[in-house]
Amino acid sequence: MREPSFQKAYLAARRQVVETTIAKVQRMTGEAADTLREVMLCESNPASSRVQAAKTIIEMAIQGVEVSEILTRLDMLETALLNQR
């Protein structure tokens, strides 16, 4: 691992594995959302399961908005910084 070329190749391969895994998880998010919706709407499920599914959906929606707002603000800051140069 002390060889710089080996270390560079190793890190690139490791990064690729992580990126592939992230892409796989992202492809499954629609199905995961569908599952949460099914659990939430199925009246034969225990109330606790339905509430937990609803809570998860709400929390994820809020997180999505927060991330979007942060990215917008970051873009604005980067633009302002570039314009100062």
PDB file with SEQRES, HELIX, SHEET and CRYST1 records, atoms N, CA, C and O in Angstrom:
SEQRES   1 A   85  MET ARG GLU PRO SER PHE GLN LYS ALA TYR LEU ALA ALA          
SEQRES   2 A   85  ARG ARG GLN VAL VAL GLU THR THR ILE ALA LYS VAL GLN          
SEQRES   3 A   85  ARG MET THR GLY GLU ALA ALA ASP THR LEU ARG GLU VAL          
SEQRES   4 A   85  MET LEU CYS GLU SER ASN PRO ALA SER SER ARG VAL GLN          
SEQRES   5 A   85  ALA ALA LYS THR ILE ILE GLU MET ALA ILE GLN GLY VAL          
SEQRES   6 A   85  GLU VAL SER GLU ILE LEU THR ARG LEU ASP MET LEU GLU          
SEQRES   7 A   85  THR ALA LEU LEU ASN GLN ARG                                  
HELIX    1 AA1 PRO A    4  ARG A   27  1                                  24    
HELIX    2 AA2 THR A   29  LEU A   41  1                                  13    
HELIX    3 AA3 ALA A   47  GLN A   84  1                                  38    
CRYST1    1.000    1.000    1.000  90.00  90.00  90.00 P 1           1          
ATOM      1  N   MET A   1       0.817  -1.192   0.000  1.00  0.00           N  
ATOM      2  CA  MET A   1       0.000   0.000   0.000  1.00  0.00           C  
ATOM      3  C   MET A   1       0.866   1.263   0.000  1.00  0.00           C  
ATOM      4  O   MET A   1       0.324   2.362  -0.119  1.00  0.00           O  
ATOM      5  N   ARG A   2       2.151   1.148   0.125  1.00  0.00           N  
ATOM      6  CA  ARG A   2       2.999   2.334   0.169  1.00  0.00           C  
ATOM      7  C   ARG A   2       3.321   2.874  -1.225  1.00  0.00           C  
ATOM      8  O   ARG A   2       3.774   4.009  -1.374  1.00  0.00           O  
ATOM      9  N   GLU A   3       3.081   2.048  -2.237  1.00  0.00           N  
ATOM     10  CA  GLU A   3       3.317   2.490  -3.608  1.00  0.00           C  
ATOM     11  C   GLU A   3       2.235   3.492  -3.993  1.00  0.00           C  
ATOM     12  O   GLU A   3       1.051   3.158  -3.955  1.00  0.00           O  
ATOM     13  N   PRO A   4       2.618   4.717  -4.363  1.00  0.00           N  
ATOM     14  CA  PRO A   4       1.604   5.720  -4.709  1.00  0.00           C  
ATOM     15  C   PRO A   4       0.676   5.287  -5.836  1.00  0.00           C  
ATOM     16  O   PRO A   4      -0.522   5.562  -5.778  1.00  0.00           O  
ATOM     17  N   SER A   5       1.194   4.622  -6.852  1.00  0.00           N  
ATOM     18  CA  SER A   5       0.347   4.206  -7.970  1.00  0.00           C  
ATOM     19  C   SER A   5      -0.652   3.136  -7.531  1.00  0.00           C  
ATOM     20  O   SER A   5      -1.806   3.140  -7.958  1.00  0.00           O  
ATOM     21  N   PHE A   6      -0.189   2.208  -6.662  1.00  0.00           N  
ATOM     22  CA  PHE A   6      -1.089   1.186  -6.150  1.00  0.00           C  
ATOM     23  C   PHE A   6      -2.163   1.815  -5.274  1.00  0.00           C  
ATOM     24  O   PHE A   6      -3.342   1.482  -5.391  1.00  0.00           O  
ATOM     25  N   GLN A   7      -1.760   2.709  -4.411  1.00  0.00           N  
ATOM     26  CA  GLN A   7      -2.697   3.362  -3.502  1.00  0.00           C  
ATOM     27  C   GLN A   7      -3.758   4.155  -4.296  1.00  0.00           C  
ATOM     28  O   GLN A   7      -4.940   4.137  -3.955  1.00  0.00           O  
ATOM     29  N   LYS A   8      -3.321   4.838  -5.341  1.00  0.00           N  
ATOM     30  CA  LYS A   8      -4.243   5.598  -6.169  1.00  0.00           C  
ATOM     31  C   LYS A   8      -5.246   4.663  -6.845  1.00  0.00           C  
ATOM     32  O   LYS A   8      -6.444   4.947  -6.857  1.00  0.00           O  
ATOM     33  N   ALA A   9      -4.769   3.558  -7.404  1.00  0.00           N  
ATOM     34  CA  ALA A   9      -5.645   2.591  -8.069  1.00  0.00           C  
ATOM     35  C   ALA A   9      -6.594   1.939  -7.060  1.00  0.00           C  
ATOM     36  O   ALA A   9      -7.770   1.726  -7.356  1.00  0.00           O  
ATOM     37  N   TYR A  10      -6.086   1.627  -5.881  1.00  0.00           N  
ATOM     38  CA  TYR A  10      -6.910   1.017  -4.835  1.00  0.00           C  
ATOM     39  C   TYR A  10      -8.031   1.962  -4.424  1.00  0.00           C  
ATOM     40  O   TYR A  10      -9.185   1.546  -4.323  1.00  0.00           O  
ATOM     41  N   LEU A  11      -7.703   3.223  -4.189  1.00  0.00           N  
ATOM     42  CA  LEU A  11      -8.715   4.202  -3.781  1.00  0.00           C  
ATOM     43  C   LEU A  11      -9.752   4.417  -4.878  1.00  0.00           C  
ATOM     44  O   LEU A  11     -10.936   4.573  -4.583  1.00  0.00           O  
ATOM     45  N   ALA A  12      -9.328   4.427  -6.132  1.00  0.00           N  
ATOM     46  CA  ALA A  12     -10.258   4.588  -7.246  1.00  0.00           C  
ATOM     47  C   ALA A  12     -11.211   3.390  -7.321  1.00  0.00           C  
ATOM     48  O   ALA A  12     -12.410   3.564  -7.542  1.00  0.00           O  
ATOM     49  N   ALA A  13     -10.685   2.185  -7.140  1.00  0.00           N  
ATOM     50  CA  ALA A  13     -11.517   0.984  -7.171  1.00  0.00           C  
ATOM     51  C   ALA A  13     -12.505   0.987  -6.011  1.00  0.00           C  
ATOM     52  O   ALA A  13     -13.675   0.643  -6.180  1.00  0.00           O  
ATOM     53  N   ARG A  14     -12.036   1.369  -4.856  1.00  0.00           N  
ATOM     54  CA  ARG A  14     -12.908   1.435  -3.681  1.00  0.00           C  
ATOM     55  C   ARG A  14     -14.017   2.466  -3.883  1.00  0.00           C  
ATOM     56  O   ARG A  14     -15.172   2.217  -3.539  1.00  0.00           O  
ATOM     57  N   ARG A  15     -13.668   3.610  -4.434  1.00  0.00           N  
ATOM     58  CA  ARG A  15     -14.646   4.663  -4.710  1.00  0.00           C  
ATOM     59  C   ARG A  15     -15.704   4.154  -5.694  1.00  0.00           C  
ATOM     60  O   ARG A  15     -16.892   4.439  -5.538  1.00  0.00           O  
ATOM     61  N   GLN A  16     -15.269   3.406  -6.698  1.00  0.00           N  
ATOM     62  CA  GLN A  16     -16.198   2.866  -7.691  1.00  0.00           C  
ATOM     63  C   GLN A  16     -17.183   1.898  -7.051  1.00  0.00           C  
ATOM     64  O   GLN A  16     -18.368   1.916  -7.385  1.00  0.00           O  
ATOM     65  N   VAL A  17     -16.716   1.054  -6.141  1.00  0.00           N  
ATOM     66  CA  VAL A  17     -17.598   0.118  -5.441  1.00  0.00           C  
ATOM     67  C   VAL A  17     -18.651   0.887  -4.655  1.00  0.00           C  
ATOM     68  O   VAL A  17     -19.832   0.540  -4.691  1.00  0.00           O  
ATOM     69  N   VAL A  18     -18.234   1.923  -3.949  1.00  0.00           N  
ATOM     70  CA  VAL A  18     -19.169   2.719  -3.160  1.00  0.00           C  
ATOM     71  C   VAL A  18     -20.174   3.418  -4.073  1.00  0.00           C  
ATOM     72  O   VAL A  18     -21.368   3.430  -3.775  1.00  0.00           O  
ATOM     73  N   GLU A  19     -19.714   3.994  -5.166  1.00  0.00           N  
ATOM     74  CA  GLU A  19     -20.613   4.685  -6.086  1.00  0.00           C  
ATOM     75  C   GLU A  19     -21.626   3.724  -6.705  1.00  0.00           C  
ATOM     76  O   GLU A  19     -22.788   4.084  -6.893  1.00  0.00           O  
ATOM     77  N   THR A  20     -21.192   2.510  -7.022  1.00  0.00           N  
ATOM     78  CA  THR A  20     -22.094   1.502  -7.576  1.00  0.00           C  
ATOM     79  C   THR A  20     -23.154   1.118  -6.548  1.00  0.00           C  
ATOM     80  O   THR A  20     -24.327   0.964  -6.887  1.00  0.00           O  
ATOM     81  N   THR A  21     -22.744   0.967  -5.315  1.00  0.00           N  
ATOM     82  CA  THR A  21     -23.678   0.616  -4.246  1.00  0.00           C  
ATOM     83  C   THR A  21     -24.687   1.737  -4.013  1.00  0.00           C  
ATOM     84  O   THR A  21     -25.879   1.476  -3.846  1.00  0.00           O  
ATOM     85  N   ILE A  22     -24.223   2.964  -4.001  1.00  0.00           N  
ATOM     86  CA  ILE A  22     -25.119   4.105  -3.819  1.00  0.00           C  
ATOM     87  C   ILE A  22     -26.135   4.157  -4.960  1.00  0.00           C  
ATOM     88  O   ILE A  22     -27.318   4.399  -4.719  1.00  0.00           O  
ATOM     89  N   ALA A  23     -25.698   3.937  -6.176  1.00  0.00           N  
ATOM     90  CA  ALA A  23     -26.607   3.953  -7.320  1.00  0.00           C  
ATOM     91  C   ALA A  23     -27.665   2.858  -7.180  1.00  0.00           C  
ATOM     92  O   ALA A  23     -28.832   3.079  -7.502  1.00  0.00           O  
ATOM     93  N   LYS A  24     -27.264   1.685  -6.703  1.00  0.00           N  
ATOM     94  CA  LYS A  24     -28.205   0.583  -6.511  1.00  0.00           C  
ATOM     95  C   LYS A  24     -29.268   0.969  -5.475  1.00  0.00           C  
ATOM     96  O   LYS A  24     -30.458   0.738  -5.686  1.00  0.00           O  
ATOM     97  N   VAL A  25     -28.838   1.547  -4.375  1.00  0.00           N  
ATOM     98  CA  VAL A  25     -29.770   1.971  -3.326  1.00  0.00           C  
ATOM     99  C   VAL A  25     -30.717   3.047  -3.858  1.00  0.00           C  
ATOM    100  O   VAL A  25     -31.915   3.019  -3.575  1.00  0.00           O  
ATOM    101  N   GLN A  26     -30.178   3.990  -4.626  1.00  0.00           N  
ATOM    102  CA  GLN A  26     -31.017   5.050  -5.171  1.00  0.00           C  
ATOM    103  C   GLN A  26     -32.078   4.497  -6.114  1.00  0.00           C  
ATOM    104  O   GLN A  26     -33.191   5.021  -6.164  1.00  0.00           O  
ATOM    105  N   ARG A  27     -31.755   3.456  -6.852  1.00  0.00           N  
ATOM    106  CA  ARG A  27     -32.733   2.849  -7.765  1.00  0.00           C  
ATOM    107  C   ARG A  27     -33.886   2.197  -6.997  1.00  0.00           C  
ATOM    108  O   ARG A  27     -34.979   2.045  -7.544  1.00  0.00           O  
ATOM    109  N   MET A  28     -33.658   1.814  -5.747  1.00  0.00           N  
ATOM    110  CA  MET A  28     -34.679   1.136  -4.948  1.00  0.00           C  
ATOM    111  C   MET A  28     -35.559   2.089  -4.146  1.00  0.00           C  
ATOM    112  O   MET A  28     -36.499   1.641  -3.489  1.00  0.00           O  
ATOM    113  N   THR A  29     -35.279   3.386  -4.182  1.00  0.00           N  
ATOM    114  CA  THR A  29     -36.026   4.307  -3.324  1.00  0.00           C  
ATOM    115  C   THR A  29     -37.504   4.386  -3.697  1.00  0.00           C  
ATOM    116  O   THR A  29     -38.349   4.554  -2.818  1.00  0.00           O  
ATOM    117  N   GLY A  30     -37.822   4.270  -4.954  1.00  0.00           N  
ATOM    118  CA  GLY A  30     -39.233   4.285  -5.353  1.00  0.00           C  
ATOM    119  C   GLY A  30     -39.996   3.116  -4.750  1.00  0.00           C  
ATOM    120  O   GLY A  30     -41.101   3.280  -4.234  1.00  0.00           O  
ATOM    121  N   GLU A  31     -39.399   1.943  -4.819  1.00  0.00           N  
ATOM    122  CA  GLU A  31     -40.026   0.760  -4.227  1.00  0.00           C  
ATOM    123  C   GLU A  31     -40.140   0.891  -2.712  1.00  0.00           C  
ATOM    124  O   GLU A  31     -41.134   0.470  -2.120  1.00  0.00           O  
ATOM    125  N   ALA A  32     -39.131   1.469  -2.097  1.00  0.00           N  
ATOM    126  CA  ALA A  32     -39.167   1.667  -0.646  1.00  0.00           C  
ATOM    127  C   ALA A  32     -40.295   2.626  -0.269  1.00  0.00           C  
ATOM    128  O   ALA A  32     -41.005   2.400   0.711  1.00  0.00           O  
ATOM    129  N   ALA A  33     -40.454   3.685  -1.041  1.00  0.00           N  
ATOM    130  CA  ALA A  33     -41.543   4.633  -0.780  1.00  0.00           C  
ATOM    131  C   ALA A  33     -42.897   3.957  -0.974  1.00  0.00           C  
ATOM    132  O   ALA A  33     -43.825   4.188  -0.200  1.00  0.00           O  
ATOM    133  N   ASP A  34     -43.009   3.118  -2.013  1.00  0.00           N  
ATOM    134  CA  ASP A  34     -44.255   2.381  -2.241  1.00  0.00           C  
ATOM    135  C   ASP A  34     -44.567   1.466  -1.058  1.00  0.00           C  
ATOM    136  O   ASP A  34     -45.720   1.360  -0.640  1.00  0.00           O  
ATOM    137  N   THR A  35     -43.549   0.811  -0.525  1.00  0.00           N  
ATOM    138  CA  THR A  35     -43.738  -0.086   0.620  1.00  0.00           C  
ATOM    139  C   THR A  35     -44.215   0.688   1.842  1.00  0.00           C  
ATOM    140  O   THR A  35     -45.138   0.259   2.534  1.00  0.00           O  
ATOM    141  N   LEU A  36     -43.581   1.836   2.105  1.00  0.00           N  
ATOM    142  CA  LEU A  36     -44.023   2.661   3.226  1.00  0.00           C  
ATOM    143  C   LEU A  36     -45.477   3.085   3.054  1.00  0.00           C  
ATOM    144  O   LEU A  36     -46.254   3.070   4.009  1.00  0.00           O  
ATOM    145  N   ARG A  37     -45.836   3.462   1.834  1.00  0.00           N  
ATOM    146  CA  ARG A  37     -47.215   3.877   1.558  1.00  0.00           C  
ATOM    147  C   ARG A  37     -48.182   2.719   1.797  1.00  0.00           C  
ATOM    148  O   ARG A  37     -49.238   2.904   2.402  1.00  0.00           O  
ATOM    149  N   GLU A  38     -47.820   1.528   1.324  1.00  0.00           N  
ATOM    150  CA  GLU A  38     -48.680   0.358   1.522  1.00  0.00           C  
ATOM    151  C   GLU A  38     -48.876   0.054   3.002  1.00  0.00           C  
ATOM    152  O   GLU A  38     -49.991  -0.229   3.440  1.00  0.00           O  
ATOM    153  N   VAL A  39     -47.800   0.113   3.766  1.00  0.00           N  
ATOM    154  CA  VAL A  39     -47.896  -0.151   5.207  1.00  0.00           C  
ATOM    155  C   VAL A  39     -48.781   0.903   5.861  1.00  0.00           C  
ATOM    156  O   VAL A  39     -49.622   0.579   6.700  1.00  0.00           O  
ATOM    157  N   MET A  40     -48.594   2.157   5.480  1.00  0.00           N  
ATOM    158  CA  MET A  40     -49.353   3.254   6.075  1.00  0.00           C  
ATOM    159  C   MET A  40     -50.852   3.120   5.774  1.00  0.00           C  
ATOM    160  O   MET A  40     -51.682   3.389   6.643  1.00  0.00           O  
ATOM    161  N   LEU A  41     -51.198   2.709   4.556  1.00  0.00           N  
ATOM    162  CA  LEU A  41     -52.604   2.690   4.142  1.00  0.00           C  
ATOM    163  C   LEU A  41     -53.354   1.398   4.477  1.00  0.00           C  
ATOM    164  O   LEU A  41     -54.585   1.371   4.470  1.00  0.00           O  
ATOM    165  N   CYS A  42     -52.620   0.344   4.767  1.00  0.00           N  
ATOM    166  CA  CYS A  42     -53.268  -0.951   5.028  1.00  0.00           C  
ATOM    167  C   CYS A  42     -53.876  -0.952   6.438  1.00  0.00           C  
ATOM    168  O   CYS A  42     -53.157  -0.985   7.437  1.00  0.00           O  
ATOM    169  N   GLU A  43     -55.208  -0.916   6.494  1.00  0.00           N  
ATOM    170  CA  GLU A  43     -55.891  -0.805   7.779  1.00  0.00           C  
ATOM    171  C   GLU A  43     -55.772  -2.055   8.637  1.00  0.00           C  
ATOM    172  O   GLU A  43     -56.063  -2.019   9.832  1.00  0.00           O  
ATOM    173  N   SER A  44     -55.343  -3.163   8.032  1.00  0.00           N  
ATOM    174  CA  SER A  44     -55.172  -4.381   8.834  1.00  0.00           C  
ATOM    175  C   SER A  44     -53.823  -4.403   9.557  1.00  0.00           C  
ATOM    176  O   SER A  44     -53.596  -5.248  10.423  1.00  0.00           O  
ATOM    177  N   ASN A  45     -52.937  -3.482   9.206  1.00  0.00           N  
ATOM    178  CA  ASN A  45     -51.659  -3.375   9.921  1.00  0.00           C  
ATOM    179  C   ASN A  45     -51.897  -2.727  11.273  1.00  0.00           C  
ATOM    180  O   ASN A  45     -52.826  -1.936  11.436  1.00  0.00           O  
ATOM    181  N   PRO A  46     -51.052  -3.065  12.243  1.00  0.00           N  
ATOM    182  CA  PRO A  46     -51.182  -2.408  13.551  1.00  0.00           C  
ATOM    183  C   PRO A  46     -51.002  -0.894  13.408  1.00  0.00           C  
ATOM    184  O   PRO A  46     -50.250  -0.418  12.557  1.00  0.00           O  
ATOM    185  N   ALA A  47     -51.702  -0.163  14.253  1.00  0.00           N  
ATOM    186  CA  ALA A  47     -51.618   1.302  14.214  1.00  0.00           C  
ATOM    187  C   ALA A  47     -50.177   1.767  14.365  1.00  0.00           C  
ATOM    188  O   ALA A  47     -49.767   2.740  13.733  1.00  0.00           O  
ATOM    189  N   SER A  48     -49.410   1.078  15.194  1.00  0.00           N  
ATOM    190  CA  SER A  48     -48.019   1.500  15.415  1.00  0.00           C  
ATOM    191  C   SER A  48     -47.205   1.406  14.126  1.00  0.00           C  
ATOM    192  O   SER A  48     -46.364   2.267  13.868  1.00  0.00           O  
ATOM    193  N   SER A  49     -47.438   0.377  13.316  1.00  0.00           N  
ATOM    194  CA  SER A  49     -46.728   0.241  12.040  1.00  0.00           C  
ATOM    195  C   SER A  49     -47.151   1.321  11.067  1.00  0.00           C  
ATOM    196  O   SER A  49     -46.321   1.890  10.358  1.00  0.00           O  
ATOM    197  N   ARG A  50     -48.443   1.602  11.032  1.00  0.00           N  
ATOM    198  CA  ARG A  50     -48.959   2.627  10.134  1.00  0.00           C  
ATOM    199  C   ARG A  50     -48.425   4.003  10.511  1.00  0.00           C  
ATOM    200  O   ARG A  50     -48.043   4.794   9.649  1.00  0.00           O  
ATOM    201  N   VAL A  51     -48.405   4.276  11.823  1.00  0.00           N  
ATOM    202  CA  VAL A  51     -47.876   5.565  12.291  1.00  0.00           C  
ATOM    203  C   VAL A  51     -46.387   5.673  11.982  1.00  0.00           C  
ATOM    204  O   VAL A  51     -45.925   6.727  11.546  1.00  0.00           O  
ATOM    205  N   GLN A  52     -45.641   4.614  12.198  1.00  0.00           N  
ATOM    206  CA  GLN A  52     -44.205   4.650  11.923  1.00  0.00           C  
ATOM    207  C   GLN A  52     -43.939   4.885  10.436  1.00  0.00           C  
ATOM    208  O   GLN A  52     -43.034   5.640  10.084  1.00  0.00           O  
ATOM    209  N   ALA A  53     -44.709   4.253   9.573  1.00  0.00           N  
ATOM    210  CA  ALA A  53     -44.542   4.466   8.132  1.00  0.00           C  
ATOM    211  C   ALA A  53     -44.868   5.912   7.774  1.00  0.00           C  
ATOM    212  O   ALA A  53     -44.141   6.541   7.005  1.00  0.00           O  
ATOM    213  N   ALA A  54     -45.956   6.438   8.327  1.00  0.00           N  
ATOM    214  CA  ALA A  54     -46.328   7.836   8.062  1.00  0.00           C  
ATOM    215  C   ALA A  54     -45.250   8.784   8.570  1.00  0.00           C  
ATOM    216  O   ALA A  54     -44.880   9.742   7.891  1.00  0.00           O  
ATOM    217  N   LYS A  55     -44.756   8.509   9.763  1.00  0.00           N  
ATOM    218  CA  LYS A  55     -43.704   9.353  10.354  1.00  0.00           C  
ATOM    219  C   LYS A  55     -42.450   9.327   9.476  1.00  0.00           C  
ATOM    220  O   LYS A  55     -41.834  10.366   9.241  1.00  0.00           O  
ATOM    221  N   THR A  56     -42.080   8.161   9.000  1.00  0.00           N  
ATOM    222  CA  THR A  56     -40.905   8.032   8.135  1.00  0.00           C  
ATOM    223  C   THR A  56     -41.085   8.832   6.854  1.00  0.00           C  
ATOM    224  O   THR A  56     -40.168   9.529   6.419  1.00  0.00           O  
ATOM    225  N   ILE A  57     -42.269   8.734   6.247  1.00  0.00           N  
ATOM    226  CA  ILE A  57     -42.537   9.482   5.018  1.00  0.00           C  
ATOM    227  C   ILE A  57     -42.421  10.977   5.265  1.00  0.00           C  
ATOM    228  O   ILE A  57     -41.800  11.689   4.476  1.00  0.00           O  
ATOM    229  N   ILE A  58     -43.013  11.461   6.356  1.00  0.00           N  
ATOM    230  CA  ILE A  58     -42.952  12.893   6.679  1.00  0.00           C  
ATOM    231  C   ILE A  58     -41.514  13.334   6.928  1.00  0.00           C  
ATOM    232  O   ILE A  58     -41.082  14.366   6.414  1.00  0.00           O  
ATOM    233  N   GLU A  59     -40.771  12.558   7.712  1.00  0.00           N  
ATOM    234  CA  GLU A  59     -39.380  12.910   8.016  1.00  0.00           C  
ATOM    235  C   GLU A  59     -38.533  12.958   6.749  1.00  0.00           C  
ATOM    236  O   GLU A  59     -37.702  13.852   6.586  1.00  0.00           O  
ATOM    237  N   MET A  60     -38.745  11.996   5.854  1.00  0.00           N  
ATOM    238  CA  MET A  60     -37.966  11.973   4.621  1.00  0.00           C  
ATOM    239  C   MET A  60     -38.322  13.160   3.729  1.00  0.00           C  
ATOM    240  O   MET A  60     -37.449  13.735   3.079  1.00  0.00           O  
ATOM    241  N   ALA A  61     -39.590  13.522   3.700  1.00  0.00           N  
ATOM    242  CA  ALA A  61     -40.011  14.676   2.907  1.00  0.00           C  
ATOM    243  C   ALA A  61     -39.367  15.956   3.439  1.00  0.00           C  
ATOM    244  O   ALA A  61     -38.889  16.787   2.667  1.00  0.00           O  
ATOM    245  N   ILE A  62     -39.360  16.105   4.759  1.00  0.00           N  
ATOM    246  CA  ILE A  62     -38.747  17.284   5.379  1.00  0.00           C  
ATOM    247  C   ILE A  62     -37.251  17.316   5.088  1.00  0.00           C  
ATOM    248  O   ILE A  62     -36.707  18.366   4.747  1.00  0.00           O  
ATOM    249  N   GLN A  63     -36.588  16.179   5.219  1.00  0.00           N  
ATOM    250  CA  GLN A  63     -35.155  16.118   4.926  1.00  0.00           C  
ATOM    251  C   GLN A  63     -34.871  16.481   3.485  1.00  0.00           C  
ATOM    252  O   GLN A  63     -33.878  17.150   3.196  1.00  0.00           O  
ATOM    253  N   GLY A  64     -35.737  16.043   2.569  1.00  0.00           N  
ATOM    254  CA  GLY A  64     -35.553  16.377   1.161  1.00  0.00           C  
ATOM    255  C   GLY A  64     -35.627  17.875   0.929  1.00  0.00           C  
ATOM    256  O   GLY A  64     -34.834  18.429   0.168  1.00  0.00           O  
ATOM    257  N   VAL A  65     -36.578  18.534   1.583  1.00  0.00           N  
ATOM    258  CA  VAL A  65     -36.707  19.983   1.461  1.00  0.00           C  
ATOM    259  C   VAL A  65     -35.477  20.671   2.050  1.00  0.00           C  
ATOM    260  O   VAL A  65     -34.936  21.606   1.461  1.00  0.00           O  
ATOM    261  N   GLU A  66     -35.043  20.198   3.217  1.00  0.00           N  
ATOM    262  CA  GLU A  66     -33.871  20.800   3.860  1.00  0.00           C  
ATOM    263  C   GLU A  66     -32.633  20.679   2.985  1.00  0.00           C  
ATOM    264  O   GLU A  66     -31.884  21.644   2.834  1.00  0.00           O  
ATOM    265  N   VAL A  67     -32.414  19.515   2.413  1.00  0.00           N  
ATOM    266  CA  VAL A  67     -31.251  19.311   1.550  1.00  0.00           C  
ATOM    267  C   VAL A  67     -31.340  20.215   0.328  1.00  0.00           C  
ATOM    268  O   VAL A  67     -30.348  20.816  -0.083  1.00  0.00           O  
ATOM    269  N   SER A  68     -32.526  20.306  -0.244  1.00  0.00           N  
ATOM    270  CA  SER A  68     -32.713  21.167  -1.409  1.00  0.00           C  
ATOM    271  C   SER A  68     -32.403  22.624  -1.070  1.00  0.00           C  
ATOM    272  O   SER A  68     -31.747  23.320  -1.845  1.00  0.00           O  
ATOM    273  N   GLU A  69     -32.874  23.081   0.084  1.00  0.00           N  
ATOM    274  CA  GLU A  69     -32.612  24.456   0.511  1.00  0.00           C  
ATOM    275  C   GLU A  69     -31.121  24.686   0.750  1.00  0.00           C  
ATOM    276  O   GLU A  69     -30.582  25.729   0.380  1.00  0.00           O  
ATOM    277  N   ILE A  70     -30.466  23.722   1.363  1.00  0.00           N  
ATOM    278  CA  ILE A  70     -29.029  23.848   1.623  1.00  0.00           C  
ATOM    279  C   ILE A  70     -28.263  23.919   0.309  1.00  0.00           C  
ATOM    280  O   ILE A  70     -27.350  24.732   0.167  1.00  0.00           O  
ATOM    281  N   LEU A  71     -28.626  23.075  -0.651  1.00  0.00           N  
ATOM    282  CA  LEU A  71     -27.945  23.095  -1.944  1.00  0.00           C  
ATOM    283  C   LEU A  71     -28.170  24.417  -2.675  1.00  0.00           C  
ATOM    284  O   LEU A  71     -27.257  24.937  -3.317  1.00  0.00           O  
ATOM    285  N   THR A  72     -29.373  24.956  -2.577  1.00  0.00           N  
ATOM    286  CA  THR A  72     -29.658  26.252  -3.191  1.00  0.00           C  
ATOM    287  C   THR A  72     -28.798  27.337  -2.563  1.00  0.00           C  
ATOM    288  O   THR A  72     -28.202  28.154  -3.265  1.00  0.00           O  
ATOM    289  N   ARG A  73     -28.736  27.342  -1.243  1.00  0.00           N  
ATOM    290  CA  ARG A  73     -27.925  28.343  -0.544  1.00  0.00           C  
ATOM    291  C   ARG A  73     -26.447  28.179  -0.867  1.00  0.00           C  
ATOM    292  O   ARG A  73     -25.729  29.167  -1.018  1.00  0.00           O  
ATOM    293  N   LEU A  74     -25.990  26.929  -0.974  1.00  0.00           N  
ATOM    294  CA  LEU A  74     -24.594  26.670  -1.313  1.00  0.00           C  
ATOM    295  C   LEU A  74     -24.287  27.196  -2.708  1.00  0.00           C  
ATOM    296  O   LEU A  74     -23.246  27.816  -2.928  1.00  0.00           O  
ATOM    297  N   ASP A  75     -25.192  26.948  -3.648  1.00  0.00           N  
ATOM    298  CA  ASP A  75     -25.010  27.470  -5.012  1.00  0.00           C  
ATOM    299  C   ASP A  75     -24.916  28.990  -5.004  1.00  0.00           C  
ATOM    300  O   ASP A  75     -24.078  29.569  -5.695  1.00  0.00           O  
ATOM    301  N   MET A  76     -25.778  29.634  -4.219  1.00  0.00           N  
ATOM    302  CA  MET A  76     -25.765  31.096  -4.137  1.00  0.00           C  
ATOM    303  C   MET A  76     -24.439  31.600  -3.550  1.00  0.00           C  
ATOM    304  O   MET A  76     -23.869  32.579  -4.031  1.00  0.00           O  
ATOM    305  N   LEU A  77     -23.966  30.922  -2.518  1.00  0.00           N  
ATOM    306  CA  LEU A  77     -22.694  31.312  -1.898  1.00  0.00           C  
ATOM    307  C   LEU A  77     -21.524  31.124  -2.857  1.00  0.00           C  
ATOM    308  O   LEU A  77     -20.641  31.977  -2.949  1.00  0.00           O  
ATOM    309  N   GLU A  78     -21.526  30.003  -3.568  1.00  0.00           N  
ATOM    310  CA  GLU A  78     -20.454  29.755  -4.538  1.00  0.00           C  
ATOM    311  C   GLU A  78     -20.468  30.802  -5.650  1.00  0.00           C  
ATOM    312  O   GLU A  78     -19.416  31.287  -6.067  1.00  0.00           O  
ATOM    313  N   THR A  79     -21.652  31.144  -6.122  1.00  0.00           N  
ATOM    314  CA  THR A  79     -21.777  32.170  -7.163  1.00  0.00           C  
ATOM    315  C   THR A  79     -21.277  33.511  -6.653  1.00  0.00           C  
ATOM    316  O   THR A  79     -20.545  34.210  -7.354  1.00  0.00           O  
ATOM    317  N   ALA A  80     -21.663  33.871  -5.447  1.00  0.00           N  
ATOM    318  CA  ALA A  80     -21.219  35.131  -4.853  1.00  0.00           C  
ATOM    319  C   ALA A  80     -19.697  35.141  -4.690  1.00  0.00           C  
ATOM    320  O   ALA A  80     -19.046  36.154  -4.946  1.00  0.00           O  
ATOM    321  N   LEU A  81     -19.152  34.038  -4.274  1.00  0.00           N  
ATOM    322  CA  LEU A  81     -17.698  33.947  -4.088  1.00  0.00           C  
ATOM    323  C   LEU A  81     -16.985  34.077  -5.420  1.00  0.00           C  
ATOM    324  O   LEU A  81     -15.981  34.783  -5.516  1.00  0.00           O  
ATOM    325  N   LEU A  82     -17.483  33.411  -6.442  1.00  0.00           N  
ATOM    326  CA  LEU A  82     -16.864  33.500  -7.773  1.00  0.00           C  
ATOM    327  C   LEU A  82     -16.958  34.911  -8.344  1.00  0.00           C  
ATOM    328  O   LEU A  82     -16.044  35.365  -9.033  1.00  0.00           O  
ATOM    329  N   ASN A  83     -18.058  35.606  -8.060  1.00  0.00           N  
ATOM    330  CA  ASN A  83     -18.236  36.973  -8.562  1.00  0.00           C  
ATOM    331  C   ASN A  83     -17.319  37.972  -7.863  1.00  0.00           C  
ATOM    332  O   ASN A  83     -17.059  39.051  -8.394  1.00  0.00           O  
ATOM    333  N   GLN A  84     -16.833  37.621  -6.687  1.00  0.00           N  
ATOM    334  CA  GLN A  84     -15.918  38.514  -5.954  1.00  0.00           C  
ATOM    335  C   GLN A  84     -14.511  38.461  -6.518  1.00  0.00           C  
ATOM    336  O   GLN A  84     -13.716  39.372  -6.287  1.00  0.00           O  
ATOM    337  N   ARG A  85     -14.200  37.427  -7.239  1.00  0.00           N  
ATOM    338  CA  ARG A  85     -12.826  37.253  -7.760  1.00  0.00           C  
ATOM    339  C   ARG A  85     -12.586  38.093  -8.967  1.00  0.00           C  
ATOM    340  O   ARG A  85     -11.490  38.069  -9.529  1.00  0.00           O  
TER     341      ARG A  85                                                      
END                                                                             
